């Protein structure tokens, strides 16, 4: 199989790129490769984690979002061969292209941080990137003490998301009564809250 353009990943980035290309030239021969039946709108996950949005509204079938005129190949990409303008898939075999766009997303690996998987499984750590509904559950069950919100030092897909959930959680918790001292902490590895000069403040 050969296509003018092959896009790996049918998340928001891949589908938006595909839609823009087809809008500019409907005659393009484009394929998008992704094995997932469901598409999740991740920007809303922070709101789900704060109980302000329904998780079901973040879900769409991948098939319903593929722009007309594009080919969806429901498969995993197993190898890239950029010198040959080709890639290998698990089921569909070899696919060649003139241009390749990579937007495969990420896979969470809890084992890269010692103790993280155990902490998540015990329910003392949660993440909107793993399960925002679980975040909301833990927020509702919070009995007081220290609630720590943080973010990694590496680039993330939404720089404001860790702060947004902290502020939304604080707003929810301010109306609850706790029998022990309670602190809400936002711990950042940087020296400023935002990198944009006009709005940044020291941490």
Rosetta blueprint (number, residue, H / E / L):
1 X L
2 X E
3 X E
4 X E
5 X E
6 X E
7 X E
8 X E
9 X L
10 X L
11 X L
12 X H
13 X H
14 X H
15 X H
16 X H
17 X H
18 X H
19 X H
20 X H
21 X H
22 X H
23 X H
24 X H
25 X L
26 X L
27 X L
28 X L
29 X L
30 X E
31 X E
32 X E
33 X E
34 X L
35 X L
36 X L
37 X L
38 X E
39 X E
40 X E
41 X L
42 X H
43 X H
44 X H
45 X H
46 X H
47 X H
48 X H
49 X H
50 X L
51 X L
52 X L
53 X L
54 X L
55 X H
56 X H
57 X H
58 X H
59 X E
60 X E
61 X E
62 X H
63 X H
64 X H
65 X H
66 X L
67 X L
68 X L
69 X L
70 X E
71 X E
72 X E
73 X E
74 X L
75 X L
76 X L
77 X E
78 X E
79 X E
80 X E
81 X E
82 X H
83 X H
84 X H
85 X L
86 X E
87 X E
88 X E
89 X E
90 X L
91 X L
92 X L
93 X L
94 X E
95 X E
96 X E
97 X E
98 X E
99 X E
100 X E
101 X E
102 X E
103 X L
104 X L
105 X L
106 X L
107 X L
108 X L
109 X L
110 X H
111 X H
112 X H
113 X L
114 X L
115 X L
116 X H
117 X H
118 X H
119 X H
120 X H
121 X H
122 X H
123 X L
124 X L
125 X L
126 X L
127 X L
128 X H
129 X H
130 X H
131 X H
132 X H
133 X H
134 X H
135 X H
136 X H
137 X H
138 X H
139 X H
140 X H
141 X H
142 X L
143 X L
144 X L
145 X L
146 X E
147 X E
148 X E
149 X E
150 X E
151 X L
152 X L
153 X L
154 X L
155 X L
156 X L
157 X L
158 X L
159 X L
160 X L
161 X H
162 X H
163 X H
164 X H
165 X H
166 X H
167 X H
168 X H
169 X H
170 X H
171 X H
172 X H
173 X H
174 X L
175 X L
176 X L
177 X L
178 X L
179 X L
180 X L
181 X L
182 X L
183 X E
184 X E
185 X E
186 X E
187 X E
188 X L
189 X L
190 X L
191 X L
192 X E
193 X L
194 X L
195 X L
196 X L
197 X L
198 X L
199 X L
200 X L
201 X L
202 X E
203 X L
